[in-house]
Amino acid sequence: MAANPSAPEVVAGVIWQAANESGDRLRFRAGPDAKALLDERKAKSKADFFGGLKGMMDG
């Protein structure tokens, strides 16, 4: 995931879109890395997902 982060321009575009959103949308995916992370979150239990993130952070 960290090996292929979204380009800054992609993230900036999504931030602009979110800031100018007139609806009630709360979440915006900023590129394929965010999509992969959120898809993984949906596919796993809360404990497994956050345990995996913790494992990545601990090295």
Secondary structure, 3 states (H helix, E strand, C coil): CCCCCCCHHHHHHHHHHHHCCCCCCCCCCCCHHHHHHHHHHHHCCHHHHHHHHHHHHHC
